[in-house]
Amino acid sequence: MSNETVQAVRGMNDILPEEARLWLWFEEVVRDWLASYGYRNIRMPLVEPTALFKRAIGEVTDIVEKEMYSFEDSLNGDHLTLRPEGTASCVRAVLQHNLLYNAPQRLYYSGPMFRHERPQKGRYRQFHQVGVESLGFAGPDMDAEQILMCARLWKKLGLSDVTLQLNTLGDADARHRHRAKLIAHFEQYQDLLDEEAKRRLHSNPLRILDSKNPAMQELIEAAPKLMNELGDDALAHFSALQDMLKRHGVAFEINPRLVRGLDYYNRTVFEWVTTRLGAQGTICAGGRYDGLIEQIGGKPAPAMGFAMGVERLLVLMHEAGMKPPGYDVDVYVVHQGELASTLASQVAERLRDGNLRAILHCGGGSFKSQMKRADSSGALVSVVIGDDEAQANEVSVKPMRGGNQMRVSVQDMLATINTFIKQE
Ligand code: HAM
């Protein structure tokens, strides 16, 4: 390898310690929030058989057609893919381990997902999701639960300017009827279709509705509406959901053009969007996928879920001025001389016994340079040990943000430090 420094893969970010503080805090808030609704954590591998995503997400979707990191395992020839999303893996795991055997499941996962997209602000090739999946629930009460959950989280995270878009895709039969009508409509105007639309005309005409091509907007506007095909059950489901949301004071906008980029959805679909992130304004998205479990080999069971983009949420939190509370370290231990160093490492362990977060200075140096490190560590207190202190089995405790230094016995150290910390 040459001397050039190695860079991270394009679109895959390092999260440096300063930023990671916000991540940790976010993860804590999210964990408590999920627990407060009775959701349990599930952890799936980052790599799955490629066939799983093809089957679940759909062969004619952007993700499967051009965004998956797929490769052949050179050791055994298996076709594998870095997961582009979590729903397929989660359902696979639930079926493989028979979790739906006697009770429905409320589950969540979090972690990196991989999509080979063109990187830009808010869009990365490795990004992070928190995903929530409820399996075995058919009624609109679950749709409402998940949407209310989201609304509560936005409040906890201090986010405003987030709006809810809602749509229903109906059930399979309505979608088949609609699909046939769409194909007929677009076939009539073949010469107005762009290349992508032509390609999708017979494989996934619904996705044509998602096109941003200005030249096709009129044609899309005039296309047959799924709403007109919906069956009574799906309509009743959708209207019950709307009633529940209204009762809870959750505002929403019905967007008939919301179709989602993954094939497994039916009935309710939703997206939470913000205008603050430019083109990448969807911070959270999901919906029902009542057919997926059967489609990947399980006994038919309804399901519903959503996933949020962590990077996008964190940008919003930054903008809203949200800062993780607290600081990283309580005490920085400074020491010089052989005897002092021995005592210092014992003292540091004692501090941790007392549930304090302590950094033991490593690498020597003058007191002055060590105190500089103590300062930049953000510690509230430093403990200073010279040979003089060490001989007396004492330490000097120095509050870093003003206040007098005190010399105390090692015995009394914890109590003294705790008084300083409480005052902060
Ligand atoms: P999705 O809409 O593909 O749905 O992704 C969900 C969220 O992940 C998006 O709204 C966005 O915030 C974030 N996201 C997606 N791609 C990127 C990217 N390249 N960079 C940054 N953030 C991104 C799903 O993945 C479904 N599995 C959601 C679901 C769960 N449906 C049912 N259950």
Residues whose N, C-alpha, C, O or C-beta is under 5 A from the ligand:
A	BS01	HAM	E85 G86 T87 R115 E117 G122 R123 Y124 F127 V132 T282 I283 C284 A285 G286 G287 G305 F306 A307 M308 G309 R312
